[in-house]
Amino acid sequence: MKFLNFLKPKPEQPIIDSYGQQACGVSQEQIQSLMEWLFASLMAAGYEGKSHLVWYDSDNPDTTLEQTVKKVMKQDEPIFLYRCGGRVSSPPTGYYWRMMDEHPSMRIYQLELTDGE
Protein backbone atom coordinates (compact mmCIF):
# COMPACT_ATOMS: atom_id res chain seq x y z
CA MET A 1 0.00 0.00 0.00
CA LYS A 2 2.77 2.48 0.88
CA PHE A 3 4.26 1.86 -2.58
CA LEU A 4 1.01 2.98 -4.23
CA ASN A 5 1.02 6.16 -2.12
CA PHE A 6 4.50 6.85 -3.51
CA LEU A 7 3.06 6.89 -7.03
CA LYS A 8 0.42 9.50 -6.20
CA PRO A 9 1.44 13.03 -7.18
CA LYS A 10 2.09 15.18 -4.12
CA PRO A 11 0.36 18.55 -3.91
CA GLU A 12 2.54 21.65 -4.03
CA GLN A 13 0.91 22.97 -0.88
CA PRO A 14 -0.81 21.42 2.13
CA ILE A 15 -4.37 20.18 1.86
CA ILE A 16 -6.53 20.09 4.99
CA ASP A 17 -9.56 17.79 5.09
CA SER A 18 -12.05 18.94 7.72
CA TYR A 19 -14.57 16.79 9.64
CA GLY A 20 -17.43 17.86 11.93
CA GLN A 21 -17.03 21.55 11.21
CA GLN A 22 -20.74 22.27 10.67
CA ALA A 23 -21.80 20.85 14.06
CA CYS A 24 -19.07 22.47 16.16
CA GLY A 25 -20.82 25.79 16.83
CA VAL A 26 -17.71 27.86 16.01
CA SER A 27 -18.20 31.05 13.99
CA GLN A 28 -17.14 31.15 10.35
CA GLU A 29 -14.56 33.84 11.20
CA GLN A 30 -12.95 31.61 13.86
CA ILE A 31 -12.94 28.65 11.45
CA GLN A 32 -11.31 30.76 8.72
CA SER A 33 -8.70 32.10 11.14
CA LEU A 34 -7.81 28.63 12.45
CA MET A 35 -7.60 27.11 8.97
CA GLU A 36 -5.28 29.93 7.85
CA TRP A 37 -3.09 29.43 10.93
CA LEU A 38 -2.91 25.66 10.46
CA PHE A 39 -2.16 26.03 6.74
CA ALA A 40 0.64 28.54 7.50
CA SER A 41 2.03 26.24 10.21
CA LEU A 42 2.14 23.30 7.81
CA MET A 43 3.83 25.45 5.14
CA ALA A 44 6.39 26.74 7.67
CA ALA A 45 7.19 23.13 8.63
CA GLY A 46 7.74 22.31 4.96
CA TYR A 47 4.80 19.91 4.84
CA GLU A 48 3.17 19.65 1.40
CA GLY A 49 0.80 16.72 1.82
CA LYS A 50 -2.68 16.08 3.11
CA SER A 51 -3.66 16.56 6.75
CA HIS A 52 -6.89 16.17 8.66
CA LEU A 53 -8.73 18.47 11.09
CA VAL A 54 -11.47 17.12 13.36
CA TRP A 55 -13.84 19.56 15.03
CA TYR A 56 -14.85 17.78 18.24
CA ASP A 57 -17.62 18.92 20.60
CA SER A 58 -17.50 16.89 23.82
CA ASP A 59 -20.84 18.41 24.86
CA ASN A 60 -22.45 16.92 21.75
CA PRO A 61 -20.14 14.04 20.71
CA ASP A 62 -20.34 12.50 17.27
CA THR A 63 -19.08 8.90 17.42
CA THR A 64 -18.42 8.88 13.68
CA LEU A 65 -15.59 11.38 14.25
CA GLU A 66 -13.70 8.87 16.42
CA GLN A 67 -14.12 6.29 13.65
CA THR A 68 -12.87 8.87 11.13
CA VAL A 69 -9.71 9.45 13.20
CA LYS A 70 -8.98 5.71 13.25
CA LYS A 71 -9.55 5.50 9.49
CA VAL A 72 -7.30 8.43 8.53
CA MET A 73 -4.57 7.25 10.93
CA LYS A 74 -3.84 4.47 8.46
CA GLN A 75 -2.89 7.05 5.83
CA ASP A 76 0.11 8.21 7.90
CA GLU A 77 -0.86 11.90 7.59
CA PRO A 78 -1.03 14.55 10.33
CA ILE A 79 -4.29 14.64 12.31
CA PHE A 80 -5.41 17.67 14.29
CA LEU A 81 -8.36 18.19 16.61
CA TYR A 82 -10.10 21.43 17.49
CA ARG A 83 -11.78 21.15 20.89
CA CYS A 84 -15.19 22.83 20.62
CA GLY A 85 -16.40 21.62 24.04
CA GLY A 86 -14.70 21.10 27.38
CA ARG A 87 -12.72 17.92 26.55
CA VAL A 88 -10.89 16.25 23.68
CA SER A 89 -12.02 12.91 22.33
CA SER A 90 -10.38 9.74 23.57
CA PRO A 91 -7.31 9.08 21.44
CA PRO A 92 -6.76 5.69 19.81
CA THR A 93 -4.70 3.20 21.84
CA GLY A 94 -1.01 4.10 21.78
CA TYR A 95 -1.64 7.76 20.93
CA TYR A 96 -2.38 11.02 22.75
CA TRP A 97 -3.61 14.48 21.84
CA ARG A 98 -0.77 17.02 22.24
CA MET A 99 -1.99 20.58 22.75
CA MET A 100 -0.49 22.96 20.23
CA ASP A 101 0.17 25.86 22.55
CA GLU A 102 1.44 27.92 19.61
CA HIS A 103 -2.19 28.74 18.80
CA PRO A 104 -3.72 31.38 21.09
CA SER A 105 -7.04 29.52 21.52
CA MET A 106 -5.36 26.62 23.38
CA ARG A 107 -7.99 24.41 21.69
CA ILE A 108 -6.03 22.76 18.89
CA TYR A 109 -4.27 19.42 19.33
CA GLN A 110 -2.15 17.11 17.20
CA LEU A 111 -2.43 13.33 17.39
CA GLU A 112 0.94 11.92 18.46
CA LEU A 113 2.32 8.47 19.07
CA THR A 114 2.87 7.72 22.77
CA ASP A 115 6.57 7.37 23.67
CA GLY A 116 7.77 3.80 23.67
CA GLU A 117 5.15 2.61 21.18
DRENTI-469152 format. One line per 5 residues: number of its first residue (from 1); for each residue x, y, z of C-alpha. Coordinates in steps of 0.02 Angstrom, whole numbers, plus 50000, padded with zeros to 5 digits. Layout:
! DRENTI-469152
NUM) X/Y/Z  ...
! end
This chain:
! DRENTI-469152
1) 50000/50000/50000  50138/50124/50044  50213/50093/49871  50051/50149/49788  50051/50308/49894
6) 50225/50343/49825  50153/50345/49648  50021/50475/49690  50072/50651/49641  50105/50759/49794
11) 50018/50928/49805  50127/51083/49798  50046/51149/49956  49959/51071/50106  49781/51009/50093
16) 49674/51004/50250  49522/50889/50254  49398/50947/50386  49272/50839/50482  49129/50893/50597
21) 49148/51078/50560  48963/51114/50534  48910/51043/50703  49046/51124/50808  48959/51289/50841
26) 49114/51393/50800  49090/51553/50699  49143/51557/50517  49272/51692/50560  49353/51580/50693
31) 49353/51433/50573  49434/51538/50436  49565/51605/50557  49609/51432/50622  49620/51356/50448
36) 49736/51496/50393  49845/51472/50546  49854/51283/50523  49892/51302/50337  50032/51427/50375
41) 50101/51312/50510  50107/51165/50390  50191/51273/50257  50320/51337/50384  50359/51157/50432
46) 50387/51116/50248  50240/50996/50242  50158/50982/50070  50040/50836/50091  49866/50804/50156
51) 49817/50828/50337  49655/50809/50433  49564/50923/50555  49426/50856/50668  49308/50978/50752
56) 49257/50889/50912  49119/50946/51030  49125/50845/51191  48958/50920/51243  48877/50846/51088
61) 48993/50702/51036  48983/50625/50863  49046/50445/50871  49079/50444/50684  49220/50569/50712
66) 49315/50444/50821  49294/50315/50682  49357/50444/50557  49515/50473/50660  49551/50285/50662
71) 49523/50275/50474  49635/50421/50426  49772/50363/50546  49808/50223/50423  49855/50353/50292
76) 50006/50411/50395  49957/50595/50379  49948/50728/50517  49786/50732/50615  49730/50883/50714
81) 49582/50909/50830  49495/51071/50874  49411/51057/51045  49241/51142/51031  49180/51081/51202
86) 49265/51055/51369  49364/50896/51327  49455/50812/51184  49399/50645/51116  49481/50487/51178
91) 49635/50454/51072  49662/50285/50991  49765/50160/51092  49950/50205/51089  49918/50388/51047
96) 49881/50551/51138  49820/50724/51092  49961/50851/51112  49901/51029/51137  49975/51148/51011
101) 50008/51293/51127  50072/51396/50980  49891/51437/50940  49814/51569/51055  49648/51476/51076
106) 49732/51331/51169  49600/51221/51085  49699/51138/50945  49786/50971/50966  49892/50855/50860
111) 49879/50666/50870  50047/50596/50923  50116/50423/50953  50143/50386/51139  50329/50369/51184
116) 50389/50190/51184  50257/50131/51059
! end
